Amino acid sequence: MLYNLEIDDSDSPAIALVPHGVSWEEVRDHIKIAHHPMLVPPPADGDQFAGAYWTGTDMVVIDALGADLDQAVDDFRAALQDLGET
């Protein structure tokens, strides 16, 4: 379980911001318990954020949300709303 995550709750749904250095395994373990959407920063060799959310049975990842944090949050939130995951 990850602690002290920054949360963007300026709109619904609230999105947890994963700090650099957290593995996908840690994200999956956390999201499986907490069930809230998480924005994952780009890897060292990448330039795009990814969003992860829990469907009730598994984690789904939305790739290529862009390099800008604010835009990635907005795009992830819009994708979740379009998918009915809010």
Beta strands, then each sheet from edge to edge (+ up, - down):
strand 1: 6-8
strand 2: 15-17
strand 3: 38-40
strand 4: 50-54
strand 5: 59-62
sheet 1: 1+ 2- 3- 4+ 5-
end
